[in-house]
């Protein structure tokens, strides 16, 4: 009986290091094992034994220095990002940067880390070293570091007792692990972000694949914003409110009155549709037929990058929608609601029938750029500022016909969409242009105009951090062309006086 329990302990320890096992636990597990012991199809026993074998092999082959690269075998996944691998000589992870469209390694640098841990932890029933390592470092295999720091309090391989006060050592943890651990807690995320030096963050971003950048772009931009300001979104909202109150006082207004006036001047509102309702049903049906024909042509003949945008949008449940009445109300050539759908009207259709190339930029801008970008961090900050105001002032701020979002939240996503559009910008583009364009007949340099709006609308430190974090994200996303990025940097220098 005791030998059976001892064997079970040895097989369970790699899965639950440091767990305070009770006799009842072993009696129950012993019965389960006896019932299913001879079944090779029992996944519980098979996984338990495989985990024990993997743990033993990993430690004998790599030693304790390989802790940062161990896999959580109980879940069948590795916490190490795909861009990382082990060196053959040291066992430490390295980051490999690959040339575009090739498998050649062009850069090899140490894994960027951030210090985590510190302080103490008082053990309570149910604690084990693995879960403590996940709590403080975001990665279970670091339990050995806690054990090493507490030689008199960890008994045997990993046993800990309630009431013990463990020292939690400071450990340099891969940035991705630390961010994943802090993702759901703004305060902890800010604390992690503040500890990441610029050089380490640059190396970390450079090591991510394009798929990782696309999937985490919004989150990583928020981390960078916190890193630069040392504040959570809520704290930035407080700073933004104080800034707006100062602007309002200088204008002789309450803060709600000031925001309402700014929104009326700088925001966008709605109009009235007159053209589409004036058409007969037959005329409307003809326009819809023409619209479907243009969309078919675009799917068949658009450049590969534009077709990729269309394909991605349609896979997300979006695509093209004929919406002439709404386009007329909004005064829009085309627009999206963040639902991967490009809503178009009369002027878009007529431009496409004239030359399909005249709408490529709009597809990249609306269907691609705005939907890829995600939530606007500036609007998150402004929303937090509004939430911190008295209800009466908040009601004043939002009572106008134009949307407060259009005055305080739209600029980032518009800049990103303009950068995406730049590759297909033409002199006869029916909408505005990202930058100056020889022979242009519509508004030029929209990127610089949006930068000026950010500078005007936000507290100086927040405005600068928003722009720097936006540039950082764009610089690592291959969907933004080098020419667009270079032009973006010039416009940042023009408006803010620094080169990102």
LINUR-V594565 format. One line per field, one symbol per residue. ss: DSSP state (H for helix, E for strand, - for the rest). burial: 1 if it has 9 or more other ideal C-beta (glycine too) atoms within 8 Angstrom, else 0. A space follows every 10 residues. Layout:
# LINUR-V594565
ss->???
burial->???
This chain:
# LINUR-V594565
ss->-HHHHHHHHH HHH------- --HHHHHHHH HHHHHH---- --HHHHHHHH HHHHHHHHHH HH-HHHHHH- EE----EE-- ---EEE---- --EEEEEE-- ----EEEEEE --EEEE---E EE------HH HHHHHHH--H HHHHHHHHH- ----E---E- ----EEE--- EEEEHHHHHH HH---HHHHH HHHH---HHH HHHHHH---H HHHHHHHHHH HHHHHHHHH- --HHHHHHHH HHHHHHHHHH ----HHHHHH HHHHHH---- ----HHHH-- HHHHHHHHHH HHHHHHHHHH H--HHHHHHH HHHHH---EE EE-HHHHHHH ---EE----- EEEE-HHHHH HHHH-HHHHH HHHHHHHHHH HHH---HHHH HHHHHHH--- HHHHHHH--- ---HHHHH-H HHHHHHHHHH HHHH------ ---------- -----HHHHH HHHHHHH--H HHHHHHHHHH HHHHH----- -HHHHHHHHH HHHHHH----
burial->0000100110 1111111101 0000010011 0110010000 0100111111 1101110110 0100011110 1110000011 1011011000 1111111100 0000000010 1111111000 1010001111 1111011111 1111111011 0011000111 1001110110 1011111111 1100000111 1111010001 1011111101 0111011111 1111111110 1110111111 1111101100 0010111111 1111011010 0010110010 0001001101 1001101100 0100011011 0111000111 0111111111 0111110001 1111111110 1100010111 1111111111 1110011111 1111110010 0011111101 0111111111 1111111111 1111110011 1011101001 0101111111 1111101110 0111111111 1111111001 0001101110 1110110001
